[in-house]
Amino acid sequence: MEVLHTYKSPNFTARRGGHATPSMIIIHYTDMKTGQEALERLCDPASEVSAHYVIEEDGRLFQLVDDDKRAWHAGASEWQGESDINSASIGIELVNPGHTWGYRAFPDVQIEVLIDLCRELMGKYDIPLNRILGHSDVAPGRKIDPGELFPWKQLRGALSSD
């Protein structure tokens, strides 16, 4: 799995609250017309948003923020008593126009790269399968991504067979 470092986001801080390493993975969709627009926004200091990784529809994988840093992807969110999801997690953006611009199924190659990346992160940081979540899980009522077309069964099936 090749990780591209073509783009770097300035939108990050140190992890807080005793989170030296991530303990969860949050999956998003970009909700923008193109992957290029999403990469530019996630790397724009004025946007004050970022993610650790972006996976293009063609399977290209970009790392924008180092894993040991706190990317700004979850916003106001909570999971099982944890309220600083950004400090506790790795944020992965899947390029998809989302519900705003014509939501569509995620290409197989994009999901295959996501599975490989999650597998690697789970092993590296001892992240359990039940802590791979959607943005909608940690910000219910506020966020709907990755949405109803996201293949949770495929992801969990692939990762639980390891």
Chimera marker file (.cmm) of the C-alpha trace (Angstrom):
<marker_set name="trace">
<marker id="1" x="0.000" y="0.000" z="0.000" r="1" g="1" b="0" radius="0.5"/>
<marker id="2" x="1.629" y="3.211" z="-1.176" r="1" g="1" b="0" radius="0.5"/>
<marker id="3" x="0.999" y="6.278" z="0.967" r="1" g="1" b="0" radius="0.5"/>
<marker id="4" x="1.409" y="9.589" z="-0.842" r="1" g="1" b="0" radius="0.5"/>
<marker id="5" x="2.701" y="12.613" z="1.039" r="1" g="1" b="0" radius="0.5"/>
<marker id="6" x="1.988" y="15.137" z="-1.723" r="1" g="1" b="0" radius="0.5"/>
<marker id="7" x="-0.272" y="17.205" z="0.535" r="1" g="1" b="0" radius="0.5"/>
<marker id="8" x="0.318" y="18.241" z="4.136" r="1" g="1" b="0" radius="0.5"/>
<marker id="9" x="-2.263" y="19.927" z="6.314" r="1" g="1" b="0" radius="0.5"/>
<marker id="10" x="-1.268" y="22.610" z="8.825" r="1" g="1" b="0" radius="0.5"/>
<marker id="11" x="-4.526" y="21.950" z="10.677" r="1" g="1" b="0" radius="0.5"/>
<marker id="12" x="-3.490" y="19.805" z="13.626" r="1" g="1" b="0" radius="0.5"/>
<marker id="13" x="-2.323" y="20.018" z="17.226" r="1" g="1" b="0" radius="0.5"/>
<marker id="14" x="-0.763" y="17.626" z="19.714" r="1" g="1" b="0" radius="0.5"/>
<marker id="15" x="-3.034" y="14.867" z="21.026" r="1" g="1" b="0" radius="0.5"/>
<marker id="16" x="-4.547" y="15.783" z="24.394" r="1" g="1" b="0" radius="0.5"/>
<marker id="17" x="-5.978" y="14.096" z="27.448" r="1" g="1" b="0" radius="0.5"/>
<marker id="18" x="-3.473" y="11.286" z="27.747" r="1" g="1" b="0" radius="0.5"/>
<marker id="19" x="-4.036" y="10.014" z="24.210" r="1" g="1" b="0" radius="0.5"/>
<marker id="20" x="-0.460" y="9.238" z="23.196" r="1" g="1" b="0" radius="0.5"/>
<marker id="21" x="-1.745" y="6.933" z="20.468" r="1" g="1" b="0" radius="0.5"/>
<marker id="22" x="-5.110" y="6.648" z="18.726" r="1" g="1" b="0" radius="0.5"/>
<marker id="23" x="-7.675" y="4.195" z="20.077" r="1" g="1" b="0" radius="0.5"/>
<marker id="24" x="-10.307" y="4.529" z="17.352" r="1" g="1" b="0" radius="0.5"/>
<marker id="25" x="-10.733" y="5.181" z="13.635" r="1" g="1" b="0" radius="0.5"/>
<marker id="26" x="-13.403" y="7.545" z="12.307" r="1" g="1" b="0" radius="0.5"/>
<marker id="27" x="-14.559" y="7.164" z="8.700" r="1" g="1" b="0" radius="0.5"/>
<marker id="28" x="-15.919" y="10.148" z="6.788" r="1" g="1" b="0" radius="0.5"/>
<marker id="29" x="-16.867" y="11.078" z="3.262" r="1" g="1" b="0" radius="0.5"/>
<marker id="30" x="-15.581" y="14.338" z="1.812" r="1" g="1" b="0" radius="0.5"/>
<marker id="31" x="-18.962" y="15.725" z="0.650" r="1" g="1" b="0" radius="0.5"/>
<marker id="32" x="-17.246" y="17.786" z="-2.049" r="1" g="1" b="0" radius="0.5"/>
<marker id="33" x="-17.432" y="17.715" z="-5.853" r="1" g="1" b="0" radius="0.5"/>
<marker id="34" x="-13.888" y="16.385" z="-6.358" r="1" g="1" b="0" radius="0.5"/>
<marker id="35" x="-11.026" y="14.850" z="-4.445" r="1" g="1" b="0" radius="0.5"/>
<marker id="36" x="-8.837" y="17.783" z="-5.423" r="1" g="1" b="0" radius="0.5"/>
<marker id="37" x="-11.281" y="20.233" z="-3.816" r="1" g="1" b="0" radius="0.5"/>
<marker id="38" x="-11.305" y="18.117" z="-0.671" r="1" g="1" b="0" radius="0.5"/>
<marker id="39" x="-7.511" y="17.907" z="-0.473" r="1" g="1" b="0" radius="0.5"/>
<marker id="40" x="-7.207" y="21.663" z="-0.930" r="1" g="1" b="0" radius="0.5"/>
<marker id="41" x="-9.803" y="22.376" z="1.771" r="1" g="1" b="0" radius="0.5"/>
<marker id="42" x="-8.247" y="19.936" z="4.233" r="1" g="1" b="0" radius="0.5"/>
<marker id="43" x="-4.865" y="21.635" z="3.709" r="1" g="1" b="0" radius="0.5"/>
<marker id="44" x="-6.155" y="25.224" z="3.862" r="1" g="1" b="0" radius="0.5"/>
<marker id="45" x="-5.337" y="26.883" z="7.201" r="1" g="1" b="0" radius="0.5"/>
<marker id="46" x="-8.463" y="29.051" z="6.908" r="1" g="1" b="0" radius="0.5"/>
<marker id="47" x="-10.738" y="25.983" z="6.824" r="1" g="1" b="0" radius="0.5"/>
<marker id="48" x="-9.619" y="24.754" z="10.257" r="1" g="1" b="0" radius="0.5"/>
<marker id="49" x="-10.430" y="21.150" z="9.256" r="1" g="1" b="0" radius="0.5"/>
<marker id="50" x="-8.201" y="18.202" z="8.406" r="1" g="1" b="0" radius="0.5"/>
<marker id="51" x="-7.931" y="14.430" z="8.425" r="1" g="1" b="0" radius="0.5"/>
<marker id="52" x="-5.057" y="12.033" z="8.778" r="1" g="1" b="0" radius="0.5"/>
<marker id="53" x="-5.807" y="10.258" z="5.493" r="1" g="1" b="0" radius="0.5"/>
<marker id="54" x="-7.753" y="10.793" z="2.269" r="1" g="1" b="0" radius="0.5"/>
<marker id="55" x="-8.558" y="7.900" z="-0.057" r="1" g="1" b="0" radius="0.5"/>
<marker id="56" x="-9.431" y="8.880" z="-3.620" r="1" g="1" b="0" radius="0.5"/>
<marker id="57" x="-12.040" y="6.954" z="-5.608" r="1" g="1" b="0" radius="0.5"/>
<marker id="58" x="-9.210" y="5.482" z="-7.718" r="1" g="1" b="0" radius="0.5"/>
<marker id="59" x="-7.505" y="4.126" z="-4.585" r="1" g="1" b="0" radius="0.5"/>
<marker id="60" x="-4.745" y="6.707" z="-4.174" r="1" g="1" b="0" radius="0.5"/>
<marker id="61" x="-3.997" y="7.165" z="-0.481" r="1" g="1" b="0" radius="0.5"/>
<marker id="62" x="-2.787" y="10.504" z="0.870" r="1" g="1" b="0" radius="0.5"/>
<marker id="63" x="-1.548" y="11.146" z="4.408" r="1" g="1" b="0" radius="0.5"/>
<marker id="64" x="-2.153" y="14.782" z="5.390" r="1" g="1" b="0" radius="0.5"/>
<marker id="65" x="-1.440" y="14.643" z="9.137" r="1" g="1" b="0" radius="0.5"/>
<marker id="66" x="0.973" y="12.334" z="10.982" r="1" g="1" b="0" radius="0.5"/>
<marker id="67" x="-0.699" y="9.643" z="13.095" r="1" g="1" b="0" radius="0.5"/>
<marker id="68" x="0.782" y="10.994" z="16.323" r="1" g="1" b="0" radius="0.5"/>
<marker id="69" x="-0.935" y="14.367" z="15.821" r="1" g="1" b="0" radius="0.5"/>
<marker id="70" x="-4.532" y="15.445" z="16.483" r="1" g="1" b="0" radius="0.5"/>
<marker id="71" x="-6.253" y="16.136" z="13.147" r="1" g="1" b="0" radius="0.5"/>
<marker id="72" x="-9.407" y="18.268" z="13.179" r="1" g="1" b="0" radius="0.5"/>
<marker id="73" x="-11.996" y="15.936" z="11.652" r="1" g="1" b="0" radius="0.5"/>
<marker id="74" x="-14.646" y="14.990" z="14.202" r="1" g="1" b="0" radius="0.5"/>
<marker id="75" x="-15.810" y="18.363" z="15.543" r="1" g="1" b="0" radius="0.5"/>
<marker id="76" x="-18.364" y="18.265" z="18.349" r="1" g="1" b="0" radius="0.5"/>
<marker id="77" x="-18.591" y="14.542" z="18.970" r="1" g="1" b="0" radius="0.5"/>
<marker id="78" x="-18.734" y="11.877" z="21.675" r="1" g="1" b="0" radius="0.5"/>
<marker id="79" x="-18.377" y="8.111" z="22.014" r="1" g="1" b="0" radius="0.5"/>
<marker id="80" x="-18.784" y="6.067" z="25.193" r="1" g="1" b="0" radius="0.5"/>
<marker id="81" x="-17.884" y="8.988" z="27.447" r="1" g="1" b="0" radius="0.5"/>
<marker id="82" x="-14.997" y="10.219" z="25.279" r="1" g="1" b="0" radius="0.5"/>
<marker id="83" x="-15.660" y="13.800" z="24.173" r="1" g="1" b="0" radius="0.5"/>
<marker id="84" x="-12.357" y="14.659" z="22.485" r="1" g="1" b="0" radius="0.5"/>
<marker id="85" x="-12.700" y="12.286" z="19.557" r="1" g="1" b="0" radius="0.5"/>
<marker id="86" x="-10.025" y="14.152" z="17.596" r="1" g="1" b="0" radius="0.5"/>
<marker id="87" x="-7.414" y="13.307" z="20.250" r="1" g="1" b="0" radius="0.5"/>
<marker id="88" x="-8.530" y="9.682" z="20.497" r="1" g="1" b="0" radius="0.5"/>
<marker id="89" x="-8.777" y="8.861" z="16.803" r="1" g="1" b="0" radius="0.5"/>
<marker id="90" x="-7.421" y="8.632" z="13.291" r="1" g="1" b="0" radius="0.5"/>
<marker id="91" x="-9.663" y="10.381" z="10.749" r="1" g="1" b="0" radius="0.5"/>
<marker id="92" x="-10.020" y="8.868" z="7.271" r="1" g="1" b="0" radius="0.5"/>
<marker id="93" x="-11.831" y="10.767" z="4.507" r="1" g="1" b="0" radius="0.5"/>
<marker id="94" x="-13.207" y="8.824" z="1.551" r="1" g="1" b="0" radius="0.5"/>
<marker id="95" x="-13.598" y="10.958" z="-1.557" r="1" g="1" b="0" radius="0.5"/>
<marker id="96" x="-17.311" y="10.921" z="-2.358" r="1" g="1" b="0" radius="0.5"/>
<marker id="97" x="-19.587" y="13.808" z="-3.376" r="1" g="1" b="0" radius="0.5"/>
<marker id="98" x="-21.851" y="12.885" z="-0.498" r="1" g="1" b="0" radius="0.5"/>
<marker id="99" x="-25.484" y="13.807" z="-0.138" r="1" g="1" b="0" radius="0.5"/>
<marker id="100" x="-24.778" y="17.403" z="-1.188" r="1" g="1" b="0" radius="0.5"/>
<marker id="101" x="-23.320" y="16.665" z="-4.626" r="1" g="1" b="0" radius="0.5"/>
<marker id="102" x="-24.684" y="13.277" z="-5.712" r="1" g="1" b="0" radius="0.5"/>
<marker id="103" x="-23.950" y="10.529" z="-3.193" r="1" g="1" b="0" radius="0.5"/>
<marker id="104" x="-22.883" y="7.290" z="-4.823" r="1" g="1" b="0" radius="0.5"/>
<marker id="105" x="-21.530" y="3.879" z="-3.934" r="1" g="1" b="0" radius="0.5"/>
<marker id="106" x="-17.898" y="3.678" z="-2.901" r="1" g="1" b="0" radius="0.5"/>
<marker id="107" x="-15.690" y="2.020" z="-5.566" r="1" g="1" b="0" radius="0.5"/>
<marker id="108" x="-14.260" y="-1.400" z="-4.708" r="1" g="1" b="0" radius="0.5"/>
<marker id="109" x="-10.660" y="-0.184" z="-5.042" r="1" g="1" b="0" radius="0.5"/>
<marker id="110" x="-11.326" y="2.626" z="-2.554" r="1" g="1" b="0" radius="0.5"/>
<marker id="111" x="-12.776" y="0.185" z="-0.022" r="1" g="1" b="0" radius="0.5"/>
<marker id="112" x="-9.897" y="-2.259" z="-0.566" r="1" g="1" b="0" radius="0.5"/>
<marker id="113" x="-7.402" y="0.496" z="0.293" r="1" g="1" b="0" radius="0.5"/>
<marker id="114" x="-9.515" y="1.462" z="3.322" r="1" g="1" b="0" radius="0.5"/>
<marker id="115" x="-9.478" y="-2.151" z="4.522" r="1" g="1" b="0" radius="0.5"/>
<marker id="116" x="-5.695" y="-2.344" z="4.119" r="1" g="1" b="0" radius="0.5"/>
<marker id="117" x="-5.209" y="0.967" z="5.936" r="1" g="1" b="0" radius="0.5"/>
<marker id="118" x="-7.540" y="0.004" z="8.793" r="1" g="1" b="0" radius="0.5"/>
<marker id="119" x="-5.797" y="-3.361" z="9.105" r="1" g="1" b="0" radius="0.5"/>
<marker id="120" x="-2.423" y="-1.621" z="9.366" r="1" g="1" b="0" radius="0.5"/>
<marker id="121" x="-3.662" y="0.960" z="11.900" r="1" g="1" b="0" radius="0.5"/>
<marker id="122" x="-5.429" y="-1.693" z="13.987" r="1" g="1" b="0" radius="0.5"/>
<marker id="123" x="-2.204" y="-3.678" z="14.236" r="1" g="1" b="0" radius="0.5"/>
<marker id="124" x="0.034" y="-0.695" z="14.857" r="1" g="1" b="0" radius="0.5"/>
<marker id="125" x="-2.141" y="0.891" z="17.583" r="1" g="1" b="0" radius="0.5"/>
<marker id="126" x="-4.094" y="-2.115" z="18.899" r="1" g="1" b="0" radius="0.5"/>
<marker id="127" x="-7.428" y="-0.622" z="17.802" r="1" g="1" b="0" radius="0.5"/>
<marker id="128" x="-10.324" y="-3.085" z="18.200" r="1" g="1" b="0" radius="0.5"/>
<marker id="129" x="-12.816" y="-3.594" z="15.383" r="1" g="1" b="0" radius="0.5"/>
<marker id="130" x="-15.669" y="-2.152" z="17.458" r="1" g="1" b="0" radius="0.5"/>
<marker id="131" x="-13.837" y="1.187" z="17.567" r="1" g="1" b="0" radius="0.5"/>
<marker id="132" x="-13.913" y="1.691" z="13.802" r="1" g="1" b="0" radius="0.5"/>
<marker id="133" x="-16.811" y="4.087" z="13.519" r="1" g="1" b="0" radius="0.5"/>
<marker id="134" x="-18.534" y="6.460" z="11.160" r="1" g="1" b="0" radius="0.5"/>
<marker id="135" x="-18.652" y="10.202" z="11.701" r="1" g="1" b="0" radius="0.5"/>
<marker id="136" x="-22.408" y="9.709" z="12.135" r="1" g="1" b="0" radius="0.5"/>
<marker id="137" x="-21.751" y="7.385" z="15.100" r="1" g="1" b="0" radius="0.5"/>
<marker id="138" x="-19.816" y="9.988" z="17.078" r="1" g="1" b="0" radius="0.5"/>
<marker id="139" x="-21.884" y="13.010" z="15.968" r="1" g="1" b="0" radius="0.5"/>
<marker id="140" x="-25.435" y="11.647" z="15.592" r="1" g="1" b="0" radius="0.5"/>
<marker id="141" x="-27.990" y="14.188" z="14.461" r="1" g="1" b="0" radius="0.5"/>
<marker id="142" x="-25.182" y="16.457" z="13.265" r="1" g="1" b="0" radius="0.5"/>
<marker id="143" x="-23.375" y="14.279" z="10.720" r="1" g="1" b="0" radius="0.5"/>
<marker id="144" x="-24.568" y="11.524" z="8.361" r="1" g="1" b="0" radius="0.5"/>
<marker id="145" x="-21.314" y="10.352" z="6.798" r="1" g="1" b="0" radius="0.5"/>
<marker id="146" x="-20.142" y="7.951" z="5.585" r="1" g="1" b="0" radius="0.5"/>
<marker id="147" x="-23.820" y="7.310" z="4.850" r="1" g="1" b="0" radius="0.5"/>
<marker id="148" x="-26.142" y="4.462" z="4.008" r="1" g="1" b="0" radius="0.5"/>
<marker id="149" x="-24.138" y="3.273" z="0.980" r="1" g="1" b="0" radius="0.5"/>
<marker id="150" x="-21.005" y="2.640" z="3.017" r="1" g="1" b="0" radius="0.5"/>
<marker id="151" x="-20.233" y="-1.132" z="3.024" r="1" g="1" b="0" radius="0.5"/>
<marker id="152" x="-19.921" y="-1.728" z="6.768" r="1" g="1" b="0" radius="0.5"/>
<marker id="153" x="-20.550" y="-5.464" z="6.399" r="1" g="1" b="0" radius="0.5"/>
<marker id="154" x="-17.717" y="-5.791" z="3.863" r="1" g="1" b="0" radius="0.5"/>
<marker id="155" x="-15.315" y="-3.751" z="6.015" r="1" g="1" b="0" radius="0.5"/>
<marker id="156" x="-16.087" y="-5.598" z="9.237" r="1" g="1" b="0" radius="0.5"/>
<marker id="157" x="-16.057" y="-8.975" z="7.510" r="1" g="1" b="0" radius="0.5"/>
<marker id="158" x="-12.629" y="-8.347" z="6.001" r="1" g="1" b="0" radius="0.5"/>
<marker id="159" x="-11.175" y="-7.033" z="9.259" r="1" g="1" b="0" radius="0.5"/>
<marker id="160" x="-12.695" y="-9.669" z="11.536" r="1" g="1" b="0" radius="0.5"/>
<marker id="161" x="-11.221" y="-12.490" z="9.449" r="1" g="1" b="0" radius="0.5"/>
<marker id="162" x="-7.676" y="-11.372" z="10.312" r="1" g="1" b="0" radius="0.5"/>
<link id1="1" id2="2" r="1" g="1" b="0" radius="0.2"/>
<link id1="2" id2="3" r="1" g="1" b="0" radius="0.2"/>
<link id1="3" id2="4" r="1" g="1" b="0" radius="0.2"/>
<link id1="4" id2="5" r="1" g="1" b="0" radius="0.2"/>
<link id1="5" id2="6" r="1" g="1" b="0" radius="0.2"/>
<link id1="6" id2="7" r="1" g="1" b="0" radius="0.2"/>
<link id1="7" id2="8" r="1" g="1" b="0" radius="0.2"/>
<link id1="8" id2="9" r="1" g="1" b="0" radius="0.2"/>
<link id1="9" id2="10" r="1" g="1" b="0" radius="0.2"/>
<link id1="10" id2="11" r="1" g="1" b="0" radius="0.2"/>
<link id1="11" id2="12" r="1" g="1" b="0" radius="0.2"/>
<link id1="12" id2="13" r="1" g="1" b="0" radius="0.2"/>
<link id1="13" id2="14" r="1" g="1" b="0" radius="0.2"/>
<link id1="14" id2="15" r="1" g="1" b="0" radius="0.2"/>
<link id1="15" id2="16" r="1" g="1" b="0" radius="0.2"/>
<link id1="16" id2="17" r="1" g="1" b="0" radius="0.2"/>
<link id1="17" id2="18" r="1" g="1" b="0" radius="0.2"/>
<link id1="18" id2="19" r="1" g="1" b="0" radius="0.2"/>
<link id1="19" id2="20" r="1" g="1" b="0" radius="0.2"/>
<link id1="20" id2="21" r="1" g="1" b="0" radius="0.2"/>
<link id1="21" id2="22" r="1" g="1" b="0" radius="0.2"/>
<link id1="22" id2="23" r="1" g="1" b="0" radius="0.2"/>
<link id1="23" id2="24" r="1" g="1" b="0" radius="0.2"/>
<link id1="24" id2="25" r="1" g="1" b="0" radius="0.2"/>
<link id1="25" id2="26" r="1" g="1" b="0" radius="0.2"/>
<link id1="26" id2="27" r="1" g="1" b="0" radius="0.2"/>
<link id1="27" id2="28" r="1" g="1" b="0" radius="0.2"/>
<link id1="28" id2="29" r="1" g="1" b="0" radius="0.2"/>
<link id1="29" id2="30" r="1" g="1" b="0" radius="0.2"/>
<link id1="30" id2="31" r="1" g="1" b="0" radius="0.2"/>
<link id1="31" id2="32" r="1" g="1" b="0" radius="0.2"/>
<link id1="32" id2="33" r="1" g="1" b="0" radius="0.2"/>
<link id1="33" id2="34" r="1" g="1" b="0" radius="0.2"/>
<link id1="34" id2="35" r="1" g="1" b="0" radius="0.2"/>
<link id1="35" id2="36" r="1" g="1" b="0" radius="0.2"/>
<link id1="36" id2="37" r="1" g="1" b="0" radius="0.2"/>
<link id1="37" id2="38" r="1" g="1" b="0" radius="0.2"/>
<link id1="38" id2="39" r="1" g="1" b="0" radius="0.2"/>
<link id1="39" id2="40" r="1" g="1" b="0" radius="0.2"/>
<link id1="40" id2="41" r="1" g="1" b="0" radius="0.2"/>
<link id1="41" id2="42" r="1" g="1" b="0" radius="0.2"/>
<link id1="42" id2="43" r="1" g="1" b="0" radius="0.2"/>
<link id1="43" id2="44" r="1" g="1" b="0" radius="0.2"/>
<link id1="44" id2="45" r="1" g="1" b="0" radius="0.2"/>
<link id1="45" id2="46" r="1" g="1" b="0" radius="0.2"/>
<link id1="46" id2="47" r="1" g="1" b="0" radius="0.2"/>
<link id1="47" id2="48" r="1" g="1" b="0" radius="0.2"/>
<link id1="48" id2="49" r="1" g="1" b="0" radius="0.2"/>
<link id1="49" id2="50" r="1" g="1" b="0" radius="0.2"/>
<link id1="50" id2="51" r="1" g="1" b="0" radius="0.2"/>
<link id1="51" id2="52" r="1" g="1" b="0" radius="0.2"/>
<link id1="52" id2="53" r="1" g="1" b="0" radius="0.2"/>
<link id1="53" id2="54" r="1" g="1" b="0" radius="0.2"/>
<link id1="54" id2="55" r="1" g="1" b="0" radius="0.2"/>
<link id1="55" id2="56" r="1" g="1" b="0" radius="0.2"/>
<link id1="56" id2="57" r="1" g="1" b="0" radius="0.2"/>
<link id1="57" id2="58" r="1" g="1" b="0" radius="0.2"/>
<link id1="58" id2="59" r="1" g="1" b="0" radius="0.2"/>
<link id1="59" id2="60" r="1" g="1" b="0" radius="0.2"/>
<link id1="60" id2="61" r="1" g="1" b="0" radius="0.2"/>
<link id1="61" id2="62" r="1" g="1" b="0" radius="0.2"/>
<link id1="62" id2="63" r="1" g="1" b="0" radius="0.2"/>
<link id1="63" id2="64" r="1" g="1" b="0" radius="0.2"/>
<link id1="64" id2="65" r="1" g="1" b="0" radius="0.2"/>
<link id1="65" id2="66" r="1" g="1" b="0" radius="0.2"/>
<link id1="66" id2="67" r="1" g="1" b="0" radius="0.2"/>
<link id1="67" id2="68" r="1" g="1" b="0" radius="0.2"/>
<link id1="68" id2="69" r="1" g="1" b="0" radius="0.2"/>
<link id1="69" id2="70" r="1" g="1" b="0" radius="0.2"/>
<link id1="70" id2="71" r="1" g="1" b="0" radius="0.2"/>
<link id1="71" id2="72" r="1" g="1" b="0" radius="0.2"/>
<link id1="72" id2="73" r="1" g="1" b="0" radius="0.2"/>
<link id1="73" id2="74" r="1" g="1" b="0" radius="0.2"/>
<link id1="74" id2="75" r="1" g="1" b="0" radius="0.2"/>
<link id1="75" id2="76" r="1" g="1" b="0" radius="0.2"/>
<link id1="76" id2="77" r="1" g="1" b="0" radius="0.2"/>
<link id1="77" id2="78" r="1" g="1" b="0" radius="0.2"/>
<link id1="78" id2="79" r="1" g="1" b="0" radius="0.2"/>
<link id1="79" id2="80" r="1" g="1" b="0" radius="0.2"/>
<link id1="80" id2="81" r="1" g="1" b="0" radius="0.2"/>
<link id1="81" id2="82" r="1" g="1" b="0" radius="0.2"/>
<link id1="82" id2="83" r="1" g="1" b="0" radius="0.2"/>
<link id1="83" id2="84" r="1" g="1" b="0" radius="0.2"/>
<link id1="84" id2="85" r="1" g="1" b="0" radius="0.2"/>
<link id1="85" id2="86" r="1" g="1" b="0" radius="0.2"/>
<link id1="86" id2="87" r="1" g="1" b="0" radius="0.2"/>
<link id1="87" id2="88" r="1" g="1" b="0" radius="0.2"/>
<link id1="88" id2="89" r="1" g="1" b="0" radius="0.2"/>
<link id1="89" id2="90" r="1" g="1" b="0" radius="0.2"/>
<link id1="90" id2="91" r="1" g="1" b="0" radius="0.2"/>
<link id1="91" id2="92" r="1" g="1" b="0" radius="0.2"/>
<link id1="92" id2="93" r="1" g="1" b="0" radius="0.2"/>
<link id1="93" id2="94" r="1" g="1" b="0" radius="0.2"/>
<link id1="94" id2="95" r="1" g="1" b="0" radius="0.2"/>
<link id1="95" id2="96" r="1" g="1" b="0" radius="0.2"/>
<link id1="96" id2="97" r="1" g="1" b="0" radius="0.2"/>
<link id1="97" id2="98" r="1" g="1" b="0" radius="0.2"/>
<link id1="98" id2="99" r="1" g="1" b="0" radius="0.2"/>
<link id1="99" id2="100" r="1" g="1" b="0" radius="0.2"/>
<link id1="100" id2="101" r="1" g="1" b="0" radius="0.2"/>
<link id1="101" id2="102" r="1" g="1" b="0" radius="0.2"/>
<link id1="102" id2="103" r="1" g="1" b="0" radius="0.2"/>
<link id1="103" id2="104" r="1" g="1" b="0" radius="0.2"/>
<link id1="104" id2="105" r="1" g="1" b="0" radius="0.2"/>
<link id1="105" id2="106" r="1" g="1" b="0" radius="0.2"/>
<link id1="106" id2="107" r="1" g="1" b="0" radius="0.2"/>
<link id1="107" id2="108" r="1" g="1" b="0" radius="0.2"/>
<link id1="108" id2="109" r="1" g="1" b="0" radius="0.2"/>
<link id1="109" id2="110" r="1" g="1" b="0" radius="0.2"/>
<link id1="110" id2="111" r="1" g="1" b="0" radius="0.2"/>
<link id1="111" id2="112" r="1" g="1" b="0" radius="0.2"/>
<link id1="112" id2="113" r="1" g="1" b="0" radius="0.2"/>
<link id1="113" id2="114" r="1" g="1" b="0" radius="0.2"/>
<link id1="114" id2="115" r="1" g="1" b="0" radius="0.2"/>
<link id1="115" id2="116" r="1" g="1" b="0" radius="0.2"/>
<link id1="116" id2="117" r="1" g="1" b="0" radius="0.2"/>
<link id1="117" id2="118" r="1" g="1" b="0" radius="0.2"/>
<link id1="118" id2="119" r="1" g="1" b="0" radius="0.2"/>
<link id1="119" id2="120" r="1" g="1" b="0" radius="0.2"/>
<link id1="120" id2="121" r="1" g="1" b="0" radius="0.2"/>
<link id1="121" id2="122" r="1" g="1" b="0" radius="0.2"/>
<link id1="122" id2="123" r="1" g="1" b="0" radius="0.2"/>
<link id1="123" id2="124" r="1" g="1" b="0" radius="0.2"/>
<link id1="124" id2="125" r="1" g="1" b="0" radius="0.2"/>
<link id1="125" id2="126" r="1" g="1" b="0" radius="0.2"/>
<link id1="126" id2="127" r="1" g="1" b="0" radius="0.2"/>
<link id1="127" id2="128" r="1" g="1" b="0" radius="0.2"/>
<link id1="128" id2="129" r="1" g="1" b="0" radius="0.2"/>
<link id1="129" id2="130" r="1" g="1" b="0" radius="0.2"/>
<link id1="130" id2="131" r="1" g="1" b="0" radius="0.2"/>
<link id1="131" id2="132" r="1" g="1" b="0" radius="0.2"/>
<link id1="132" id2="133" r="1" g="1" b="0" radius="0.2"/>
<link id1="133" id2="134" r="1" g="1" b="0" radius="0.2"/>
<link id1="134" id2="135" r="1" g="1" b="0" radius="0.2"/>
<link id1="135" id2="136" r="1" g="1" b="0" radius="0.2"/>
<link id1="136" id2="137" r="1" g="1" b="0" radius="0.2"/>
<link id1="137" id2="138" r="1" g="1" b="0" radius="0.2"/>
<link id1="138" id2="139" r="1" g="1" b="0" radius="0.2"/>
<link id1="139" id2="140" r="1" g="1" b="0" radius="0.2"/>
<link id1="140" id2="141" r="1" g="1" b="0" radius="0.2"/>
<link id1="141" id2="142" r="1" g="1" b="0" radius="0.2"/>
<link id1="142" id2="143" r="1" g="1" b="0" radius="0.2"/>
<link id1="143" id2="144" r="1" g="1" b="0" radius="0.2"/>
<link id1="144" id2="145" r="1" g="1" b="0" radius="0.2"/>
<link id1="145" id2="146" r="1" g="1" b="0" radius="0.2"/>
<link id1="146" id2="147" r="1" g="1" b="0" radius="0.2"/>
<link id1="147" id2="148" r="1" g="1" b="0" radius="0.2"/>
<link id1="148" id2="149" r="1" g="1" b="0" radius="0.2"/>
<link id1="149" id2="150" r="1" g="1" b="0" radius="0.2"/>
<link id1="150" id2="151" r="1" g="1" b="0" radius="0.2"/>
<link id1="151" id2="152" r="1" g="1" b="0" radius="0.2"/>
<link id1="152" id2="153" r="1" g="1" b="0" radius="0.2"/>
<link id1="153" id2="154" r="1" g="1" b="0" radius="0.2"/>
<link id1="154" id2="155" r="1" g="1" b="0" radius="0.2"/>
<link id1="155" id2="156" r="1" g="1" b="0" radius="0.2"/>
<link id1="156" id2="157" r="1" g="1" b="0" radius="0.2"/>
<link id1="157" id2="158" r="1" g="1" b="0" radius="0.2"/>
<link id1="158" id2="159" r="1" g="1" b="0" radius="0.2"/>
<link id1="159" id2="160" r="1" g="1" b="0" radius="0.2"/>
<link id1="160" id2="161" r="1" g="1" b="0" radius="0.2"/>
<link id1="161" id2="162" r="1" g="1" b="0" radius="0.2"/>
</marker_set>
